[in-house]
């Protein structure tokens, strides 16, 4: 089961939000939920909303397919923050000038996927195949070059 949620136009810079999203990428949903709930960063609140929305979307998809659903088995499989539109404003500066203010926005996307049972391990390569290979010839050790003594400079009087 896989589901995603996207929030566009979050009024915070992508650089600040990436600090928080890096904490939850690849983690189990209950663990990511706890990390976001107790984080002091402002970005954690917005990312927590998106995570809850992704879990709700996964639940709705499971309901449509009449499949069993357990939110505790979900993992954050994909989590990115991209830059959104930058709002450009100006503020007054010295000598009648205007200084630009860039109000940055970002887009958050989170995908959650259910943990599936691990596949059967591939059979180990047979020992016979290794025996059929011919051993490689060893290279002769390289001869060390003799170092010539450095020439001494004549002392000038």
C-alpha positions in Angstrom: 0.0 0.0 0.0 1.4 3.4 -1.0 0.0 6.8 -0.7 1.3 10.3 -0.9 0.4 13.8 0.2 1.6 17.2 -1.1 1.3 20.6 0.4 2.2 23.5 -1.9 3.1 27.1 -1.0 4.2 26.6 2.6 5.4 30.0 3.8 8.8 28.9 4.9 12.1 28.5 3.0 12.9 25.1 1.6 16.3 25.2 3.2 14.9 25.4 6.7 12.3 22.7 6.0 14.8 20.3 4.6 16.5 20.2 8.0 13.4 18.7 9.5 12.4 16.4 6.6 15.9 14.8 6.7 15.1 13.6 10.2 12.1 11.5 9.1 13.1 10.1 5.7 13.1 6.3 5.7 11.7 6.0 9.2 8.5 4.2 10.4 5.4 6.4 10.6 5.0 6.2 14.4 8.6 7.1 14.9 8.4 10.0 12.4 5.2 11.2 14.1 7.0 11.3 17.5 10.0 13.1 16.0 7.8 15.8 14.4 5.5 16.2 17.4 8.4 17.0 19.8 10.6 19.0 17.4 11.1 22.7 18.2 11.4 23.7 14.6 8.5 25.6 13.1 8.7 23.5 9.9 7.9 20.4 11.9 4.3 21.5 12.3 3.7 21.8 8.6 5.5 18.5 7.8 3.5 16.8 10.5 0.3 17.9 8.8 1.5 16.4 5.5 2.5 13.1 7.1 -0.9 12.7 8.7 -2.5 13.5 5.4 -0.4 10.8 3.7 -1.4 8.2 6.3 -5.0 9.2 5.9 -4.7 8.8 2.1 -3.2 5.3 2.6 -6.1 4.4 4.9 -8.6 5.6 2.3 -6.9 3.6 -0.4 -7.0 0.5 1.7 -10.7 1.0 2.4 -11.4 1.3 -1.4 -9.6 -2.0 -2.0 -11.1 -3.7 1.1 -7.6 -4.5 2.4 -6.4 -4.7 5.9 -4.8 -1.5 7.1 -2.4 -0.8 10.0 -0.7 2.6 10.2 2.1 1.2 12.4 3.4 -0.8 9.5 3.9 2.2 7.2 7.2 3.8 6.5 8.2 7.1 5.0 9.5 5.9 1.7 9.9 9.3 0.0 10.1 12.8 1.5 11.2 15.9 -0.3 10.9 19.7 0.0 11.2 21.7 -3.2 11.3 25.5 -3.6 8.1 27.2 -4.4 7.3 30.6 -5.7 9.3 33.5 -4.1 7.2 36.5 -3.1 9.1 39.7 -3.9 8.6 42.7 -1.7 10.5 45.9 -1.0 11.3 47.8 2.2 12.6 51.4 2.6 16.3 52.0 2.8 18.6 54.9 3.2 18.6 57.8 0.7 15.2 57.0 -0.8 16.2 53.6 -2.0 14.3 50.3 -1.7 15.8 47.0 -0.6 14.3 43.8 -1.8 12.8 41.2 0.6 12.4 37.7 -0.7 9.7 35.8 1.0 10.4 32.2 0.1 7.8 29.4 -0.1 8.2 25.6 -0.5 6.4 22.5 -1.6 6.4 19.4 0.7 5.8 15.9 -0.7 5.7 12.7 1.5 5.0 9.2 0.3 4.3 6.4 2.8 4.5 2.7 1.9 3.6 -0.5 3.7 6.4 -2.8 4.8 6.1 -6.0 2.9 7.3 -9.4 3.9 11.0 -9.8 3.0 11.5 -11.9 -0.2 13.2 -15.3 0.0 17.0 -14.8 -0.2 18.7 -15.7 -3.5 20.5 -19.0 -3.5 24.2 -18.8 -2.8 26.6 -19.4 -5.7 27.9 -22.9 -6.0 31.4 -23.7 -4.9 32.0 -25.7 -8.1 31.8 -22.5 -10.1 34.6 -20.9 -8.1 36.8 -24.0 -8.5 36.5 -23.9 -12.4 38.1 -20.5 -12.5 41.8 -20.4 -13.3 43.9 -18.7 -10.7 45.4 -15.5 -11.9 49.1 -15.2 -12.4 50.7 -13.1 -9.7 52.7 -10.1 -10.8 56.4 -9.9 -10.1 57.2 -7.4 -7.4 58.3 -4.1 -8.8 62.0 -3.4 -8.2 62.8 -0.5 -6.0 64.8 2.2 -7.6 68.1 3.1 -5.8 68.1 6.6 -4.5 71.0 8.7 -5.7 72.5 10.9 -3.0 71.7 14.6 -3.4 74.5 16.7 -4.6 76.0 19.0 -2.0 76.3 22.6 -2.8 79.8 24.0 -2.6 80.3 26.4 0.3 81.1 29.9 -1.0 83.8 31.9 0.8 
